[in-house]
Amino acid sequence: MKKLPFIFGALAVASLTLVSCNDDDNNNVNSGVSGTYNLKEVNTETQTDFDQDGTAHTNQMQESQCYNNGKITLNADGTLTYVVTGILISTADGSVGCKQEYQATGQWQQQSGNDENAVISAVYTDQNGDNNIVTLTKTGTTLTYVNDNLLSTYPNRNSNGEPVYTSGATTYVFKK
């Protein structure tokens, strides 16, 4: 009987030890996914020769420097910044230039997977104040976004060499 208080005391200390040894170094489940991903490819469904140098590419970054500063930063706290870049074609006069790049902000959340392979949902507010919901796929150090909705377009040239927007999907590839 005298050993009973000792046993209960030992069990209490052991249970406190187990609770306090919980892995609190990994409070953020997004730690392996978070980081800055620089835009490396803007792949379109068909090849274009937008820069009219005689060589067509599906990667529009080989056709224009307008995409060079694009990047997404996924912060460990679930917020994001997206530097939006691209080509702008004026429908009024057909002139071509780089879109004025801007930084959009939003939030992201890992939906499935792990640090190496994950599906991420993100929402960001663009320069017009509209919310854009996108799904990102992470494979290793690569983050991919496919813009393939009904209204998706990309810059191209028509048979007369005039700049136009062509309907079709665009795949954005970012690297950490």
Sequence and secondary structure as in RCSB ss.txt:
>XXXX:A:sequence
MKKLPFIFGALAVASLTLVSCNDDDNNNVNSGVSGTYNLKEVNTETQTDFDQDGTAHTNQMQESQCYNNGKITLN
ADGTLTYVVTGILISTADGSVGCKQEYQATGQWQQQSGNDENAVISAVYTDQNGDNNIVTLTKTGTTLTYVNDNL
LSTYPNRNSNGEPVYTSGATTYVFKK
>XXXX:A:secstr
 THHHHHHHHHHHHHHHHHHTS GGG  TTTTT EEEEEEEEEEEEEE TT SS  EEEGGGT GGGTT EEEE 
TTSEEEEEE  EEE TTT  EEE   EEEEEEEEEEEE SSEEEEEEEEE TTS EEEEEEEEETTEEEEEE ST
T EEEEE TTS EEEEES EEEEEE 
